[in-house]
Amino acid sequence: MGKNKLLICLAFFAMLLISPATANAAEKEVKVTLPAFAVTLNGVEIDNAYSQYPLLVYKDITYVPMTYHGSRFLHLKANWYNNEYRNSQILFVGYSEDYEKEWNGYPTTEKNKSSLTAVIPSYKIAVNTLDEQEFIDNQAEEYPLLNFRGVTYFPLTWRFAVDEFGWQYSFDQQKGLIINSADQLKAELEDEEYFSSSMPTASLAVKDYVYNAQKDAYAGYPRTNLGRATFVYQKQGEEKVYFKAADLFNDGEYYFNQQLDEKGSKTEAKKTPVLADDVLTIQAVKMDKEGEREVTLKIDLKDFKCLE
């Protein structure tokens, strides 16, 4: 092999080893420590001393690692996307219906030091959203997400632990930090279908969600009735059911949760979709041979039919 080809190969393999944590030399380093108290996740006491990815403490807040197995043990999924179409690297973290019952602590024989170094990452972070306008502005966060040994860490603030992830947690001097991530009635977002796609129409394949007032049922509706778009409905204690949008709405093109502005262009509806008593009430723009017009739809999600 020629010298130039050898150098090219070596450079290529070196690039494969660059992790998101080290790819940007401008990322700020911060000092972190191991928890000086016991931590119990879903009944398992965590060994932070001999773990490759221990829980950390930064600015007096405990941080939990989003490893592949660790996130799924907590009813989450953490998926990394290198999307060339959007020219960005994106970490998506959201609720997962699938979960692992056993804790994988990534044990190591080398004991962790009590003081360590992490970085504040600059890659894009989506938490329970596919909307880039709702991504985390990590540089502006009081308690920013961290990256330690190539894994993203979340702060256990009320915002993330309770509001975003739905966990129950408590702390006292005797028992330490206790976190439980019980099974929830929560929609699992279609991040892979959206962020992995290079097609401009990828957003048409995903659903938006609405919950009823009691939070014991939710409905997912597509952006349109075109292609394989589906509705989904789930009630507490019942099986999830899917309905193909084109089976019910077959007399034209429908754009759900949309209305027409003063220029006749489609825009997000001002009236928020409402789910009550198994019925989804939603605004839509219908387009057929007569043109475009706004309609109000009442969809019976038990029998999947439109109500007058």
N, C-alpha and C positions, 0 to 999 in steps of 0.2 A: 504494500500500500504506500502511495506517495506521501511525502511529508504534509502537503496541504490537505489531502483527504483525511489524514490522521488527525490533524488539528480540528478540522470541521467536525469529525465524529466526536472528538473529546468535548468540543464546545456544545454539541447537541445533547450529549448525555449530562453535561453539567447543568444545562437549562432544565432538564427533567427533574433535577433534584431541588430546584428553587421552589420553596413553598410560598404561599401568599404572605406569610409572616415576614419573610426576608426579601421579598421581591422589591420592596420599596424602602430604600435606605433612609428616606426622610421620616419614616414612622417613628413616633416618640416612644422611647423606652421609659418604663416606670418600675418601681420597686414593689414587689408583692411578698406576702408572707403566707405560711401555712396556717390554717385555723388552729388556735390554741384551745379549742373546745371540740367536743364530740359532734359529729355530723351523721345523721341517719336519714337515708333516702329510701322511702317505701319499705321501711322495716329493716334495712341493711345498714349496719354501722360501717362507715367508709374508712379505709386505711389510707390516709393521706401521706404517711411517711414513706411508704414503699409503693407508690403508684406513679406511673409515667405521667398521668394527667390528674394530679390531685386537685381538690378544691382549693381555692386561693382566697386571700383577703386583700382588698385594696381600698384605701380610704375608709376603713372600718366596715366595709360591706363584703359579704361572702360572695364569691363567684363560682359558678358551676360550669364544668366543661361540656361542650356540645360534641362529644365524640360520637361516632356512628352508633355504638352499642349503648353508650350512656344516655344519649338523647332518646332512643327508643325505649329504654327502661323507664323513662319519665313521660311516656306517651307523646313524644315529639319526633320530628324528623328534621335533620340538618343536612341539606343538599347543596352542593357547590356547583355553580354553573360558570363556564367560561364562554360567554355568548358573544360570538364575533359579530352577529347582526346588530346587537345593541352596543358593541364595542365596550364591553364591561365585564368585570368579574362580580358575580353575585352570590352571596350566601343566603339561602332561604331557610328559615326556621319556622315551623308551624306544627299544629296539632296533627297527630298520626293515630289512625284507628288501630293500626297494627302496633304491637309493643312487645318487648322482651320481658319475660318474667324473672330472668336471672341477671344479676349485676355483674358486669365485666369491668373490673377495676384497673385493667391494664397493669398488672403487678410487675414490679421490677426488683432486682436484688440490691440495687444501689439506693441508699437512703437519700431522700430529698433534703436539701439544705433548708433551714428555717426561713431564709431570705433569698428571694429569687428575682429574676427579671422577666417582665412581659412587655409587650408593645401594644400601642393603641392602633388598631388596623385602619387602613384607609379604603379597603374594598367596600362595595355596596352591600348593605345588610337589609333584608326584607323579613319582617316578623309578622306572620299571619296576614300577609297582603301580597298582591301581585302588582299593585299600583306603585310606580316609581315615585310618585309624589308623596307617598307615605313611608318611604324607606327611612331608616335611622340616619340622622345626621350625627354620626358618631363623634366628630370633632367638637360638637357643641354640647355633648352630653355631660352632665355633672358627674355621673358614674358611667363612663364609656365602656363599651364592650372591649375586651382585651383578647389578645392572641398569645398563647403560651405553648411553645413546642409545636407550632403549626395547627393548633386547635383553638377555635373561638370560645371565649368564656362570657357568660351572661351574669350581670349583677343581680342578686336576689333582692331587688327593690320591689315594692308593692306593685309598681307598674308592670314589671315583667312576670314576677312569680304568681301574682293573683290575677291582675287584669288581662294579661296576654296568655298566660299558660294555665290559669285556673287551678293552681296548686293550693294546698293547705299547708301552712308552715307555722311553727312556733319556736320559741327560744327561751330557755331558762338556764341558770347556772349549773344545775344538777344534770339535766339531760342533754344540754347543748342545743344544737339546731336540728329540728325534725321537719322533714318535708314529705308530703304524701301527694301523689299525682293520680288520684282516683280516676276511673273511666268517666268520661264526660259525654254529654250529648252535644257534640260540636262538629261542624262541617270540616272535612279535610280538603284543603285547597289543592287545585290541580297545577301545582308549581312545575312539575316535570313537563307536562304538555305545553305549558306556556313558555317557560324560560329556555327550554331546549330547542324550541322551534326558531327557524330563521325566516319564517313566513310572516309578512305584515298582517295577515289575517289570523294570527295565532289567538288573539283575544276573543275571536268569535267561538272558539272551541271550549272556552272555560265558562264557569258559572259564577254568578253573584248570589249571595245568601241573605235570607231574612228569617228572623225568629219570631215566634209568637210572644205575647206579653208574659206568659208564664214560663218562658224559656224551656218548655218541655217538648217543643217541636220546631223543626226548621224546614225551609224549602229552598232549593237551589234552582235558579232560573238562568237560561242561556241568554246571550246577547241577541240572538236571532233564531229563527226556525230553520235556517238553512243547513244543509249537510246532515251530519250525525248529531246535531245539538239535542240535548236532553234536559228534562226537568228531573229533579230528585226531591223526594219527600221522606222525612223520618220523624216518627214520634217516639217519645220515651218508652222503652220496653218493646218496641215493635221493629220489624225488619225494615230496612231502607228499600224504597221502591223507586224505579226509574221509569220515565215516560219519554218517548221520542217526540220532540216538538212538532215534527212534520206530520205526525199521525193525527194530531188535533187541529193544527193550523196549516191547512192544505189549500187554502183559497187565496193565497198571495204571500208576499214576503212580510214578515213581522219583525220589528225591532223593539225588544222588550225594555221597559224602564226608560223609554225615550218619548220626547215630544218635539214639536216643530217650533222653531223660534220665529221671530218676525220676518226673517228672510227666507223662511221655508226650509231651513236646514235642521237636521236631526240633532238634538242635544239631550242631555240627561233630564229626565222628568223631574219637575219640582215636587210632585206628590210622591212620597216614599212608599214603596210596596208594603202592603200590610198582609200578615198571615193571621187568620183567626178562624177557629172552628173548621179546620181542614180546607179553608178557602183562601187562595192567594188572589188579592186584588192588586192589579198592576196596570200602569199606563203603557201604551205601546203606539208605535207608528206602523200603520198598515199600508202596504204598497201593492196595488193590483192594476188592472187595466183602466180603472177609473182615476188613478193617480195616488197621491199620498194623503193620509188623513190620520188624525189622532183617534185612538179608541181606548176605552176602559175595559179591561178584561177581568172577569171573576172566574177563576179556575178551581173547580172542585178537584182536590188532589187525592181524594179517596177513590173516586171513580174516573178521574182524569177526563173531565168534560167541562165545557164552558156553560156558565149559568147566565140566564138572561137578566 
